[in-house]
Amino acid sequence: MLDVAEETEKTPDPTAKQLAAARKFVAEHGKPSKGVVENIGRAGARVVLVGADGALGDIVVPATGTGEALVEAVEDLEPAEWDAATVNAVKIGPAHRHRMAGPAGRRS
């Protein structure tokens, strides 16, 4: 008999759409790319993608385990942490800074 707690704790697998998005990112931004899995609470987890060219991307998944499975499943996507090597690999340009500032940070 399957325990109800075990059934509800099963980590969902990454979807085909999430895997395709990660593979597309790696193809567009170089090998190897890095994937940092961050817990974002009830919403699940965010897989921050850092391309070999320094580009940033992200994919939201339902759980940290799902994010870890996504990184493991995508060829040339390496698991990473926000260590000095990963942070220094990121290249944030003016367009990205402007977009991240949101409406309050934009000047007319």
N, C-alpha and C positions, 0 to 999 in steps of 0.2 A: 504494500500500500504506500502511495506517495504522500509524504507529509505536506500539508498545506503551506507551511512556512518555507519549505524547500522549493515548492513550485513558484511562489511569489518572489523568491530571491534570485531566480534564474536571470542571468544577464542577457538582454536581447542581443542578437547578432547584428552587426552592421548591415544596413540595407544595401541593395544593389546600387541605388542612387548615391548613397554616401561613399561607397567604394569607387564608383565611377568618378565622382567629384575629386576624390583624393588622387586617383590615377591620372586624371586630366591635369591636376595641379602639378604633379611630378613631371609629367610630359612637357608642360609649358614652362616650368621654372627650374628644371635641371635636376640631375642626380648627383649625389644623393640629396634628398630633401629631408627635413626633420619634422617630427610630429610631437608636440607637447600636449599631454592630456591634462586638462584642468577641471576640477569639480566646480560646477556652478550651482550647486544646491538642488532644489526640487526640479529644476529644469533639466538636470542631467549633467552632461560634461561638454566641454568645448575642446576640440582638437585643433590647436593652433598649428598651422602648417608654415614652415619656413623653407623657402626654395633655395637651391644652390646659388641662385642669382640674388638672394636677399629679400625676395618678395614674401609678403604675408598673405595667408588665407586662413579660413577656419570652417569647421564643420561641427554643428551641434548634434550630439547623440544622446540617447536616453540615460546612459550610465558610464562611469569611468571605465568599467570593464569592456563596454562596447567600444569606447575610444581606443583602449589598448589593443583590442582585437582588430580594429580597423588599421591601426599602424602596423601591426604584425602581418596583416593580410596583403598589404600593398607593397609590391616590389620597389626597392629603392627609396622607401620611406622608413627612416630610422627613428626609433624612440629617443626622445631627448627630454631634458629638463631645462629650466631657465638658468643655465650656468653661463659663465663668461663666453664660452665658445658659441653658444646658441644666440645669446644677446648680440654679440659682435657680428654675427652672420646676417642680422637683420639690417636692411637698407630701407629707411623710411624717407620717401621723397615728399616734396611740398604738397602734392595732390592728396596723398594719404593723410598727412597731418591735417589738411583742411577738412577732409571728410570726417576724420575722427573728432575734430573740434565740435562738430554739430552746429546747429543754428546759433547758439549763444556765443560760440567762439569765432563766428564768421564776421568779417568786416564788410560793410557796404561799399 
